Amino acid sequence: MLRNPIHLRLEKLESWQHLTFMASLCERMYPNYQAFCLQSGFADPVQYRRILDLVWEILVVKDVKVNFDNQLEKLETIIPSSEDYDIYGVYPAIDACIALSEVIHSRLSGSTLEYAIAVSETSIRTVAMLEMTQAGREMTEDELKVLPAIEEEWDIQWEIYRLLANCEERDIELIKGLKADLREAGVSNIGINLAQ
């Protein structure tokens, strides 16, 4: 899938920066999950929000304890199956869950780099799949990377990366600001905008 130099640059970041990067991308995918739940009546999107909020919490509250095995179990119960729905929205919703599960697995494994890259790839894949679905055909990487929606997704990922890369140490205000800005914008990586 679409590769980007950001994946190499992520190696330079510390684990709290990887985690903030992943949480930011999940925040941008949350409206996709929320829209699917509201459209299909599948699950209460608040469950996803609660798990994501715990991820943000461990970034800003010192010594907070979260049972991520338990959170993974909860997440697994709210992942839709594409076989059960014939609406396109199920795919971005599944991607949002995959991304959040990568975050949880990073907490369980104690390593973050490969998970941060996986979340980045999942987010860009969501955008690419929508573009190909709307075009009604498969596209090459060269075709995809010049599309405005793909360029915008990379731009936002780079913007989040740059904010984090400029920090010498964990910056609680920056983390809170990122969370607030992304939540307030309420726009997903594929342009879904839902009232909070």
N, C-alpha and C positions, 0 to 999 in steps of 0.2 A: 504494500500500500504506500501511499505518498510519504516519502522520506523528506526530512527537512533538517537543515543544519542545527536547528534548536535541539534535536535529540543528542547531538554531540556536546553541545554547550551545557546541557543539563548535568553532565558529569561534574562540572565545576561547582555545583551547588551542594549545600549540606542537606541533611535529611529533613529539617524543618521547612526548608525552602521547597524541596520536592513535595512535601505534604501540602503546603500552602498552594503550590501550583496545581496539584491534583484536586484539592478542594475547590479551587477557583473554577476549574473546568467542569467539575460536577455541578457546581452552582449554575453554570451556563447550560447544562443539560437538563437540569431539574424541570424547567417549563415543558420540555418534551414529554417527560414522564407524567407531569401534572395534567397536561392537555389530554394525553391518552386515557388516563384514569377518569377524567371528567367526561370524556366522549364515550367511553365504553362501559363505565361503571365497574371496572375491573377491581380496583382497590382504592383505599384511601391514600392519596399522595402524601399525607402528613407523615406516614411511616418513613418514607424516603427522607423527607425533610428532617425528621428527628435524628436519623442516623447521621446525616450530613452535618447537622448541628453539633453532634458529639465530636465529629472530626474537627470542626472549627474550635470547639471548646478545648480540646487537648492542645491546640496551638496557642491559645491565649491564657489558659488557666494553669498555673504551675501545680504539678503533682496531682492533677485530676486522674482518677482511675476509671477506665472504661473497659468492660468485658467485651472485647471485639469478637470472640467466638460467638457470644450471644447475639451480637449485632449482625454477624454474618448469617446466623440462623434466621433472624427476623427478615433480613433482606431477601433471603432465598424464597420466603413465602410470598413476596410481593413482586416477583419477576414474572411478567406475562409470557405466554408461549405464543409464538407466531402462528402455530397450527390452530389456535383457538379463535383467532381474529382475522377478518379479511379487510381490515383497514390499515393503511400504510403506517399510521402513527404507532403501531405496535413495535416497529423496528427501531425508531429513535428512542422509544421507551426502554426497550431491551438494552440498547447501547448505554443509556444513562445508568441502568442497573449494573451492567458489566463494568463501567468506569468506577462506580461506587464500590463494587466488590474488589476491584484492584486496589483501591485505597485501603480497604479493610485488610486485604492480604498483605499489604506493605506493613501494616501495624503488627500483624501476626508473625510475619517472617523476620521483622527487624531490619529489612533492607528496603530502600525506596527508589533507587535510580531506575531499575527496569520497570517498576510499576508506574513511575511518572511518565516514562516513554510510552508505555501501553495505554495510559489514559489519554495522552496527547494523540496517539494513533486512533484510538476509539472515537474521540471527538471529531477528528478530521474525516474518519470513515463515515460517520453519520452524515456529514455535509456532502461528501462525495456520492454516497448512495442516493441521497435525495436528488442531487443534480443528474445522476444517470437515470433515475426513475422518471424524472420530469422530461428528460431528453428521449426516453424510450430506448436507450441503447447503452452498451458498455462503452467506457471511454478509456483511452490510454492515460498513463500518468502525465504525459506531456499535454494532453488535452485538458485534463482536470486542473493542473496547476496554474493555468492562465484564467480560470473562471473567477469572476469577482467574489463569489461566495467562499471559494477555497482561499483566495488571497486574503479575504477579510478574517477568516478563521486563523490563518497563520499570523496575521498582523496582531490579533488579540492575544494569541499565545505568546508571541514575542514581547508584547507590551507587558504582560504579566511576568514573563521571565526577566525582563530588564528591571522592573521594579524590585524584584526579589534579589537579583544579582548585585544591585547597588547597595544592599544591606551588609554591613560588616558583621552584625550579630542579629539575633532574633528581634524583630521590630514589631511589638504587639500592636502599636497604633497602625502600622502599615497593614498588618493582617486584618485587623478590624475594619479598616478603611476599604480594603479589597472586597471583603465579604459584604459590607454595606453597599458599596457601589454596584457590585454585580447583582445583588438582590434587588436593589432599587431599580436598576435598569430593567430587570425582569425579562430580558430578551435571550432566547436560547441561541445556540450555535447555528440553528437552521431558521432563525427569525420568528419563532413562536413567542408571542408576547401575551402573558397572562397577568391579570391583576393579582396581586399578592393576597 
